[in-house]
Amino acid sequence: MAARNLFNPITIILVLVAAAAAYFFGFADPNAGKEERPQNAVPVRVQSAQISEFRDVIEALGTAQANESIVVTAQAQDIVMAVHFDDGDVVKAGDVLVELDSREENAVVQELKFRLAEANRQYQRLVDLRRQNAASQQQLEAQDVLVKEIIAELEVAETRLAQKRIVAPFDGRLGIRHVSVGSLVSPGEQITTLDDVTPIKLDFNVPELFFASLRVGQAVAARSGAYPGEEFRGEIRSIDSRVDPLTRSILVRATLPNDDNKLRPGMLLRVNLLRSVDETMILPEKAIVPINDRTYVYVIDENNIAHQTLVTLGRRKPGIVEVIEGIKPGDKIVTEGMVRLRDGVAVTVREG
């Protein structure tokens, strides 16, 4: 009986009225309750295409080299009598670094100087006697030969004496000292190193493709991991006369001022060499959509419809690319949201 009351005519009429009201107020207008944007619009972020400065830079890795660099060695074997420098000293050309035992060589030099003085005195005496015909021409010539022989011996002895004093051949900074007073050194044995690093040379290789862009005096900028954020500026000093047939690159040498001695020989530096500065169309690299062997971008029109547009690309740099053809300044280019995007699809736009 209860089930039969559930489906009485009044209940059925109320259900039908409620259904009609729901249809009329909720579904009669297809656009009622919808937001402004289409339900299938793809959210994207866009950026306006514009002409920007494109700095075409050659990038390379370079190695710092001393302007002048030698290993200071002994030229003779003997005992070290005195050391006149310490590790890292700055010296001038001609400064004495090490003195070896030179007593024997010094004695030989003094003896030859006395002999030379006496030989010259005898030669002058024979010249006077020859004027008086008291000495023969043969005696005079023999004495002249003796004088010249002693002069030659003295030059050799003075050279050997000089080898016992090791001096700096140019201004620079010394390295680690490898000898001590009393040690025995031999010819060729390393005593220390000497580097002139003001200025410092920077050697780096450039692909032969860029050879025509290189010139002596061209500006160079370099950075070192030892000094984050600091840039060292210099210029190209020389360009090698040959291209390496294995690497197809050419060796370039630049010089960098180094008065503060921050840069040391052997340091690795990142080199930037400016080729040109052009005004051209630049886009973020993430805006480019490669399909097969072509490249596209999505251009958004005034109705917020995406259009897949073929573009021709030019030069690239990290994060950006030059667009030579296909778009114009002011075009709104999609930079984010391309995954769900297709040609002709409606979008909702976020600038930036």
DRENDO-1510 file (C-alpha; in Angstrom, 1 decimal, always signed):
<recs>
REC; n; res; u; v; w
REC; 1; MET; +0.0; +0.0; +0.0 .
REC; 2; ALA; +2.9; +2.4; +0.9 .
REC; 3; ALA; +4.5; +1.7; -2.5 .
REC; 4; ARG; +1.3; +2.5; -4.3 .
REC; 5; ASN; +1.1; +5.9; -2.5 .
REC; 6; LEU; +4.6; +6.7; -3.6 .
REC; 7; PHE; +3.5; +6.9; -7.3 .
REC; 8; ASN; +0.2; +8.7; -6.9 .
REC; 9; PRO; -0.7; +11.4; -9.5 .
REC; 10; ILE; +0.2; +14.4; -7.3 .
REC; 11; THR; +3.8; +13.1; -6.8 .
REC; 12; ILE; +4.3; +12.4; -10.5 .
REC; 13; ILE; +3.1; +15.9; -11.4 .
REC; 14; LEU; +5.5; +17.5; -8.9 .
REC; 15; VAL; +8.4; +15.6; -10.3 .
REC; 16; LEU; +7.6; +16.6; -13.9 .
REC; 17; VAL; +7.3; +20.3; -12.9 .
REC; 18; ALA; +10.7; +20.2; -11.1 .
REC; 19; ALA; +12.3; +18.6; -14.1 .
REC; 20; ALA; +10.9; +21.2; -16.5 .
REC; 21; ALA; +12.1; +24.1; -14.2 .
REC; 22; ALA; +15.5; +22.6; -14.1 .
REC; 23; TYR; +15.7; +22.3; -17.8 .
REC; 24; PHE; +14.4; +25.8; -18.4 .
REC; 25; PHE; +16.7; +27.6; -15.9 .
REC; 26; GLY; +19.8; +25.5; -16.2 .
REC; 27; PHE; +20.1; +24.3; -19.8 .
REC; 28; ALA; +17.8; +26.5; -22.0 .
REC; 29; ASP; +20.7; +28.9; -22.7 .
REC; 30; PRO; +23.8; +27.0; -24.0 .
REC; 31; ASN; +26.1; +29.8; -22.9 .
REC; 32; ALA; +24.6; +30.2; -19.4 .
REC; 33; GLY; +27.2; +29.7; -16.6 .
REC; 34; LYS; +30.2; +29.6; -18.9 .
REC; 35; GLU; +33.3; +31.7; -18.4 .
REC; 36; GLU; +34.4; +34.2; -21.0 .
REC; 37; ARG; +37.1; +32.0; -22.4 .
REC; 38; PRO; +36.2; +29.0; -24.5 .
REC; 39; GLN; +36.1; +25.7; -22.6 .
REC; 40; ASN; +38.9; +24.2; -25.0 .
REC; 41; ALA; +41.2; +27.3; -25.1 .
REC; 42; VAL; +44.8; +26.4; -24.4 .
REC; 43; PRO; +46.6; +28.7; -21.8 .
REC; 44; VAL; +49.9; +30.0; -23.3 .
REC; 45; ARG; +52.5; +32.6; -22.5 .
REC; 46; VAL; +53.5; +34.9; -25.3 .
REC; 47; GLN; +56.2; +37.5; -26.1 .
REC; 48; SER; +56.2; +40.2; -28.7 .
REC; 49; ALA; +58.7; +39.8; -31.5 .
REC; 50; GLN; +61.1; +42.8; -31.6 .
REC; 51; ILE; +64.3; +44.0; -33.1 .
REC; 52; SER; +67.1; +43.6; -30.6 .
REC; 53; GLU; +70.9; +43.9; -30.5 .
REC; 54; PHE; +72.6; +40.7; -31.4 .
REC; 55; ARG; +76.3; +40.5; -30.3 .
REC; 56; ASP; +78.0; +37.9; -32.4 .
REC; 57; VAL; +80.7; +36.5; -30.2 .
REC; 58; ILE; +83.3; +33.8; -30.8 .
REC; 59; GLU; +83.8; +31.7; -27.6 .
REC; 60; ALA; +86.9; +29.7; -26.8 .
REC; 61; LEU; +89.0; +28.3; -24.0 .
REC; 62; GLY; +92.4; +29.8; -23.5 .
REC; 63; THR; +95.5; +29.2; -21.4 .
REC; 64; ALA; +97.5; +32.0; -19.8 .
REC; 65; GLN; +101.2; +32.1; -20.6 .
REC; 66; ALA; +103.9; +34.3; -19.1 .
REC; 67; ASN; +105.1; +37.1; -21.3 .
REC; 68; GLU; +108.6; +35.8; -20.8 .
REC; 69; SER; +109.4; +32.6; -18.9 .
REC; 70; ILE; +112.5; +30.6; -18.2 .
REC; 71; VAL; +113.9; +27.9; -15.9 .
REC; 72; VAL; +116.9; +29.3; -14.1 .
REC; 73; THR; +119.7; +26.8; -14.2 .
REC; 74; ALA; +123.4; +26.5; -13.3 .
REC; 75; GLN; +125.9; +26.7; -16.1 .
REC; 76; ALA; +128.8; +25.3; -14.0 .
REC; 77; GLN; +129.3; +22.6; -11.4 .
REC; 78; ASP; +130.3; +23.9; -7.9 .
REC; 79; ILE; +129.2; +24.6; -4.4 .
REC; 80; VAL; +126.6; +27.2; -3.6 .
REC; 81; MET; +128.2; +30.0; -1.6 .
REC; 82; ALA; +125.3; +32.4; -1.4 .
REC; 83; VAL; +121.5; +32.6; -2.2 .
REC; 84; HIS; +120.1; +36.1; -2.7 .
REC; 85; PHE; +116.4; +35.4; -3.2 .
REC; 86; ASP; +113.4; +33.6; -1.6 .
REC; 87; ASP; +110.3; +32.0; -3.0 .
REC; 88; GLY; +108.1; +34.4; -5.0 .
REC; 89; ASP; +110.5; +37.4; -5.0 .
REC; 90; VAL; +110.1; +40.1; -7.6 .
REC; 91; VAL; +113.5; +40.8; -9.2 .
REC; 92; LYS; +115.0; +43.2; -11.8 .
REC; 93; ALA; +117.1; +42.2; -14.8 .
REC; 94; GLY; +120.7; +41.8; -13.6 .
REC; 95; ASP; +119.9; +41.0; -10.0 .
REC; 96; VAL; +122.3; +38.3; -8.6 .
REC; 97; LEU; +120.3; +35.2; -7.6 .
REC; 98; VAL; +123.0; +32.7; -6.6 .
REC; 99; GLU; +126.7; +32.8; -6.2 .
REC; 100; LEU; +128.8; +29.6; -6.6 .
REC; 101; ASP; +132.3; +29.0; -5.3 .
REC; 102; SER; +134.5; +31.2; -7.7 .
REC; 103; ARG; +137.8; +31.4; -5.8 .
REC; 104; GLU; +139.7; +29.4; -8.4 .
REC; 105; GLU; +138.2; +31.3; -11.4 .
REC; 106; ASN; +138.8; +34.6; -9.7 .
REC; 107; ALA; +142.5; +33.8; -9.1 .
REC; 108; VAL; +142.9; +32.8; -12.8 .
REC; 109; VAL; +141.4; +36.1; -13.9 .
REC; 110; GLN; +143.7; +38.1; -11.6 .
REC; 111; GLU; +146.7; +36.2; -12.8 .
REC; 112; LEU; +145.8; +36.9; -16.5 .
REC; 113; LYS; +145.3; +40.6; -15.8 .
REC; 114; PHE; +148.8; +40.8; -14.4 .
REC; 115; ARG; +150.2; +38.9; -17.3 .
REC; 116; LEU; +148.4; +41.1; -19.8 .
REC; 117; ALA; +149.6; +44.3; -18.1 .
REC; 118; GLU; +153.2; +43.0; -18.3 .
REC; 119; ALA; +152.8; +41.9; -21.9 .
REC; 120; ASN; +151.5; +45.3; -22.9 .
REC; 121; ARG; +154.4; +46.9; -21.1 .
REC; 122; GLN; +156.9; +44.7; -23.0 .
REC; 123; TYR; +155.1; +45.4; -26.2 .
REC; 124; GLN; +155.4; +49.2; -25.7 .
REC; 125; ARG; +159.1; +48.8; -24.8 .
REC; 126; LEU; +159.7; +46.9; -28.1 .
REC; 127; VAL; +157.8; +49.6; -30.0 .
REC; 128; ASP; +160.2; +52.3; -28.6 .
REC; 129; LEU; +163.3; +50.1; -29.3 .
REC; 130; ARG; +162.1; +49.4; -32.9 .
REC; 131; ARG; +162.0; +53.2; -33.5 .
REC; 132; GLN; +165.7; +53.2; -32.6 .
REC; 133; ASN; +166.4; +50.1; -34.6 .
REC; 134; ALA; +167.3; +48.4; -31.4 .
REC; 135; ALA; +164.7; +45.6; -31.8 .
REC; 136; SER; +163.6; +43.6; -34.8 .
REC; 137; GLN; +160.2; +43.7; -36.5 .
REC; 138; GLN; +159.9; +40.0; -35.7 .
REC; 139; GLN; +160.3; +40.6; -32.0 .
REC; 140; LEU; +157.6; +43.2; -32.1 .
REC; 141; GLU; +155.2; +41.0; -33.9 .
REC; 142; ALA; +155.8; +38.1; -31.6 .
REC; 143; GLN; +155.0; +40.3; -28.6 .
REC; 144; ASP; +151.8; +41.5; -30.3 .
REC; 145; VAL; +150.7; +37.9; -30.7 .
REC; 146; LEU; +151.4; +37.2; -27.1 .
REC; 147; VAL; +149.3; +40.1; -26.0 .
REC; 148; LYS; +146.4; +38.9; -28.1 .
REC; 149; GLU; +146.7; +35.4; -26.7 .
REC; 150; ILE; +146.5; +36.6; -23.1 .
REC; 151; ILE; +143.5; +38.8; -24.0 .
REC; 152; ALA; +141.7; +35.7; -25.4 .
REC; 153; GLU; +142.6; +33.6; -22.3 .
REC; 154; LEU; +141.3; +36.5; -20.1 .
REC; 155; GLU; +138.0; +36.6; -21.9 .
REC; 156; VAL; +137.5; +32.8; -21.4 .
REC; 157; ALA; +138.5; +33.1; -17.7 .
REC; 158; GLU; +136.1; +36.0; -17.2 .
REC; 159; THR; +133.3; +34.0; -18.8 .
REC; 160; ARG; +133.9; +31.1; -16.5 .
REC; 161; LEU; +133.9; +33.5; -13.5 .
REC; 162; ALA; +130.6; +35.1; -14.7 .
REC; 163; GLN; +129.0; +31.6; -14.8 .
REC; 164; LYS; +129.6; +31.4; -11.0 .
REC; 165; ARG; +127.1; +34.3; -10.6 .
REC; 166; ILE; +123.6; +33.4; -11.7 .
REC; 167; VAL; +121.6; +36.5; -12.5 .
REC; 168; ALA; +118.0; +37.4; -13.6 .
REC; 169; PRO; +118.0; +38.0; -17.3 .
REC; 170; PHE; +114.8; +40.1; -17.2 .
REC; 171; ASP; +112.3; +41.6; -14.7 .
REC; 172; GLY; +109.8; +39.2; -13.2 .
REC; 173; ARG; +108.7; +37.0; -10.4 .
REC; 174; LEU; +110.7; +34.0; -9.1 .
REC; 175; GLY; +109.2; +30.6; -8.4 .
REC; 176; ILE; +110.1; +28.0; -5.7 .
REC; 177; ARG; +113.8; +27.9; -4.6 .
REC; 178; HIS; +115.4; +24.5; -5.2 .
REC; 179; VAL; +118.9; +25.1; -3.8 .
REC; 180; SER; +120.5; +26.0; -0.5 .
REC; 181; VAL; +123.9; +27.3; +0.6 .
REC; 182; GLY; +126.4; +24.5; +0.6 .
REC; 183; SER; +124.6; +22.3; -2.0 .
REC; 184; LEU; +126.4; +21.1; -5.1 .
REC; 185; VAL; +124.8; +22.1; -8.3 .
REC; 186; SER; +125.6; +20.8; -11.8 .
REC; 187; PRO; +125.1; +22.3; -15.3 .
REC; 188; GLY; +121.4; +22.3; -16.2 .
REC; 189; GLU; +120.2; +21.8; -12.7 .
REC; 190; GLN; +117.1; +23.8; -11.9 .
REC; 191; ILE; +117.5; +26.6; -9.3 .
REC; 192; THR; +114.1; +28.3; -9.7 .
REC; 193; THR; +111.8; +29.7; -12.4 .
REC; 194; LEU; +111.4; +33.3; -13.6 .
REC; 195; ASP; +108.2; +34.6; -15.2 .
REC; 196; ASP; +107.3; +38.0; -16.5 .
REC; 197; VAL; +103.5; +38.3; -16.3 .
REC; 198; THR; +103.0; +42.0; -16.9 .
REC; 199; PRO; +101.3; +41.7; -19.4 .
REC; 200; ILE; +100.3; +38.1; -19.6 .
REC; 201; LYS; +99.8; +36.2; -22.8 .
REC; 202; LEU; +96.6; +34.3; -23.6 .
REC; 203; ASP; +96.7; +31.5; -26.2 .
REC; 204; PHE; +93.4; +30.1; -27.6 .
REC; 205; ASN; +92.3; +28.2; -30.7 .
REC; 206; VAL; +89.6; +29.6; -33.1 .
REC; 207; PRO; +87.9; +27.4; -35.8 .
REC; 208; GLU; +89.1; +28.3; -39.3 .
REC; 209; LEU; +85.5; +29.2; -40.1 .
REC; 210; PHE; +86.1; +32.5; -38.2 .
REC; 211; PHE; +89.5; +33.2; -39.6 .
REC; 212; ALA; +88.3; +36.2; -41.7 .
REC; 213; SER; +86.9; +37.8; -38.6 .
REC; 214; LEU; +90.2; +37.9; -36.8 .
REC; 215; ARG; +92.6; +40.8; -36.8 .
REC; 216; VAL; +95.5; +42.0; -34.7 .
REC; 217; GLY; +94.3; +44.6; -32.2 .
REC; 218; GLN; +90.8; +43.1; -31.9 .
REC; 219; ALA; +89.3; +43.4; -28.4 .
REC; 220; VAL; +89.2; +40.3; -26.2 .
REC; 221; ALA; +87.4; +39.6; -22.9 .
REC; 222; ALA; +88.4; +36.7; -20.7 .
REC; 223; ARG; +87.0; +35.3; -17.4 .
REC; 224; SER; +88.6; +33.0; -14.9 .
REC; 225; GLY; +86.9; +30.6; -12.5 .
REC; 226; ALA; +89.3; +31.9; -9.8 .
REC; 227; TYR; +87.6; +35.4; -10.0 .
REC; 228; PRO; +83.9; +34.9; -10.5 .
REC; 229; GLY; +82.2; +37.9; -12.1 .
REC; 230; GLU; +85.5; +39.6; -13.0 .
REC; 231; GLU; +86.4; +40.3; -16.6 .
REC; 232; PHE; +89.9; +40.8; -18.0 .
REC; 233; ARG; +90.1; +42.8; -21.2 .
REC; 234; GLY; +92.9; +42.8; -23.7 .
REC; 235; GLU; +93.6; +42.6; -27.4 .
REC; 236; ILE; +94.8; +40.2; -30.1 .
REC; 237; ARG; +98.6; +40.4; -30.4 .
REC; 238; SER; +99.3; +37.8; -33.1 .
REC; 239; ILE; +97.6; +35.2; -35.3 .
REC; 240; ASP; +99.4; +32.0; -36.2 .
REC; 241; SER; +100.5; +31.6; -39.8 .
REC; 242; ARG; +99.1; +28.1; -40.1 .
REC; 243; VAL; +95.8; +26.3; -39.6 .
REC; 244; ASP; +96.1; +23.0; -37.6 .
REC; 245; PRO; +95.1; +20.3; -40.2 .
REC; 246; LEU; +93.9; +18.0; -37.4 .
REC; 247; THR; +91.6; +20.4; -35.5 .
REC; 248; ARG; +91.0; +22.8; -38.4 .
REC; 249; SER; +91.6; +25.7; -36.0 .
REC; 250; ILE; +94.1; +28.5; -35.8 .
REC; 251; LEU; +96.1; +29.6; -32.8 .
REC; 252; VAL; +95.5; +33.1; -31.6 .
REC; 253; ARG; +97.6; +35.0; -29.0 .
REC; 254; ALA; +96.2; +37.9; -27.0 .
REC; 255; THR; +97.8; +40.0; -24.3 .
REC; 256; LEU; +96.0; +41.1; -21.1 .
REC; 257; PRO; +97.2; +43.8; -18.6 .
REC; 258; ASN; +98.1; +42.1; -15.4 .
REC; 259; ASP; +99.6; +44.8; -13.1 .
REC; 260; ASP; +97.8; +43.3; -10.1 .
REC; 261; ASN; +99.3; +39.8; -10.8 .
REC; 262; LYS; +95.9; +38.1; -10.5 .
REC; 263; LEU; +96.5; +36.0; -13.6 .
REC; 264; ARG; +99.2; +33.3; -13.4 .
REC; 265; PRO; +100.7; +31.1; -16.2 .
REC; 266; GLY; +98.8; +27.9; -16.8 .
REC; 267; MET; +95.4; +29.3; -15.8 .
REC; 268; LEU; +92.3; +28.3; -17.9 .
REC; 269; LEU; +90.2; +31.2; -19.1 .
REC; 270; ARG; +87.0; +31.5; -21.0 .
REC; 271; VAL; +87.5; +33.8; -24.0 .
REC; 272; ASN; +84.9; +36.0; -25.7 .
REC; 273; LEU; +85.9; +37.6; -29.0 .
REC; 274; LEU; +83.3; +40.1; -30.4 .
REC; 275; ARG; +82.8; +39.6; -34.2 .
REC; 276; SER; +80.0; +42.1; -34.8 .
REC; 277; VAL; +77.0; +43.9; -33.3 .
REC; 278; ASP; +73.8; +43.7; -35.4 .
REC; 279; GLU; +70.1; +44.9; -35.0 .
REC; 280; THR; +68.0; +41.8; -35.8 .
REC; 281; MET; +64.9; +39.8; -34.8 .
REC; 282; ILE; +65.6; +37.8; -31.6 .
REC; 283; LEU; +63.4; +35.1; -30.0 .
REC; 284; PRO; +63.8; +32.8; -27.0 .
REC; 285; GLU; +65.1; +29.5; -28.2 .
REC; 286; LYS; +62.2; +27.8; -26.3 .
REC; 287; ALA; +59.7; +29.4; -28.7 .
REC; 288; ILE; +61.0; +27.4; -31.7 .
REC; 289; VAL; +59.1; +24.2; -32.6 .
REC; 290; PRO; +61.2; +21.9; -34.8 .
REC; 291; ILE; +59.2; +19.5; -37.1 .
REC; 292; ASN; +61.2; +17.2; -39.3 .
REC; 293; ASP; +63.7; +19.4; -41.0 .
REC; 294; ARG; +61.8; +22.7; -40.6 .
REC; 295; THR; +61.3; +25.1; -37.8 .
REC; 296; TYR; +58.1; +26.9; -36.7 .
REC; 297; VAL; +56.7; +29.3; -34.2 .
REC; 298; TYR; +53.1; +29.8; -33.1 .
REC; 299; VAL; +51.8; +33.4; -33.8 .
REC; 300; ILE; +48.7; +34.5; -31.9 .
REC; 301; ASP; +46.3; +36.8; -33.9 .
REC; 302; GLU; +43.9; +39.4; -32.5 .
REC; 303; ASN; +41.2; +36.8; -32.0 .
REC; 304; ASN; +43.6; +34.7; -29.8 .
REC; 305; ILE; +43.9; +32.0; -32.4 .
REC; 306; ALA; +47.3; +30.2; -32.8 .
REC; 307; HIS; +48.9; +30.0; -36.3 .
REC; 308; GLN; +51.8; +27.6; -36.9 .
REC; 309; THR; +54.2; +29.8; -38.9 .
REC; 310; LEU; +57.3; +28.6; -40.8 .
REC; 311; VAL; +60.4; +30.6; -39.9 .
REC; 312; THR; +64.0; +30.7; -41.1 .
REC; 313; LEU; +66.6; +30.8; -38.3 .
REC; 314; GLY; +70.1; +32.4; -38.3 .
REC; 315; ARG; +72.7; +32.6; -35.6 .
REC; 316; ARG; +72.3; +31.1; -32.1 .
REC; 317; LYS; +73.5; +32.0; -28.7 .
REC; 318; PRO; +72.6; +30.2; -25.4 .
REC; 319; GLY; +68.9; +30.7; -24.9 .
REC; 320; ILE; +68.2; +32.9; -27.9 .
REC; 321; VAL; +68.0; +32.5; -31.7 .
REC; 322; GLU; +68.0; +35.0; -34.6 .
REC; 323; VAL; +64.9; +34.8; -36.9 .
REC; 324; ILE; +65.7; +35.9; -40.4 .
REC; 325; GLU; +62.3; +35.3; -42.1 .
REC; 326; GLY; +58.7; +34.4; -41.2 .
REC; 327; ILE; +57.6; +36.9; -38.6 .
REC; 328; LYS; +57.6; +40.7; -38.2 .
REC; 329; PRO; +58.1; +43.0; -35.2 .
REC; 330; GLY; +55.0; +43.1; -32.9 .
REC; 331; ASP; +53.9; +39.6; -33.6 .
REC; 332; LYS; +52.8; +37.7; -30.5 .
REC; 333; ILE; +54.9; +34.6; -30.3 .
REC; 334; VAL; +54.1; +31.7; -28.0 .
REC; 335; THR; +57.0; +30.9; -25.6 .
REC; 336; GLU; +55.2; +28.5; -23.2 .
REC; 337; GLY; +52.4; +26.0; -23.6 .
REC; 338; MET; +53.2; +24.6; -27.1 .
REC; 339; VAL; +52.7; +21.0; -26.0 .
REC; 340; ARG; +48.9; +21.1; -26.4 .
REC; 341; LEU; +49.0; +23.7; -29.2 .
REC; 342; ARG; +48.0; +23.0; -32.8 .
REC; 343; ASP; +47.4; +25.3; -35.8 .
REC; 344; GLY; +44.1; +27.1; -35.5 .
REC; 345; VAL; +43.5; +26.3; -31.8 .
REC; 346; ALA; +42.1; +29.1; -29.5 .
REC; 347; VAL; +44.3; +30.2; -26.6 .
REC; 348; THR; +44.1; +32.3; -23.5 .
REC; 349; VAL; +47.1; +34.6; -23.4 .
REC; 350; ARG; +49.5; +35.5; -20.6 .
REC; 351; GLU; +52.1; +38.2; -21.5 .
REC; 352; GLY; +55.7; +37.8; -20.6 .
</recs>
